């Protein structure tokens, strides 16, 4: 009988080879779950996400929250004077993303969110991509049932136009394209859409009445992305990066310097003259801001939102 003798050196070599193989497999799997062409697990810096999510001590966090809440009271007074002097109805919610401290003005008032809901559609789609059930390069035909002329240019491409999931997400974020949103929703199950809503604190659809939500509650959408509470970090980063490229530069972006990054989404409902703008301002200390309005014109709302945005930004930078 032939006996094989394994020396310690050979044994260690075999273990090392197995370890390297495991690392390679982990690398391939991780890369396969990333949004191709935009971000990868390996090279993303996650500059739009919270950098210290895993380093927060609870007692320190609560102490900071109390002290900063007191410090923001003068800001609340300034914002109140702006909003309460305007015709129509306005509400504002502000949150320091480093401490969780927040202030609001009529922050519990509920509004029809309109296109703000498209962010949850984006999140639902990215969750499916993360789980391998959908891909960014999947092509889909636009059909007449998807057409909506109120916002965006995709409707002009006509019936049977072929577009990728990646391009649909871009159009939703950049142009708030209604046809793109309807086309993307067609690819998603009701369960996946509802799960995304539940994860971001958006009420489930009610066939008997439109969805309504307050600025404070809607802010969970952007907070969920910032802290990567629902999507993995590459996909949260991807969503926020798209929302920094929107063509809508009025409202919140108009109130901050050009070099300051803003990831935001607008919502407009002509039926009750609602005009909203919510997102994250990447100031020296990033913060979340959501301003909603109704019974006012688009021009007037944009002017007021920009004034509030400027007031908040200048206060944050000086204090």
Buried (B, 14 or more C-beta within 10 A) or exposed (E): EEEEEEEEEEEEEEEEEEEEEEEEEEEEEBEEBBBEEBBBBEEBEBEBBBEEEEEEEEEEBEEBBEEBBEBBEEBBEBBBEBBEEBEBBBBBBBBBBBBBBBBBBBBEBBBBBBBBBBBBBBBBBBBBBBEEEBBBEEEBEBEEEBBBEEBBEBBEEEEEBEBBBBBBBBBBBBBBBBBBBBBBBEBBEEEBBBBBBEBBBBEEBEEEEEBEBBBBBBBBBBBBBBBBEBBBBBBBBBBBBBBBEBEBEBBBBBBBEEEBBBBBBBBBBEEBBBBBBBBBBBBEBBBBBBBBBBEBEBEBBBBBBBBBBBBBBBBBEEE
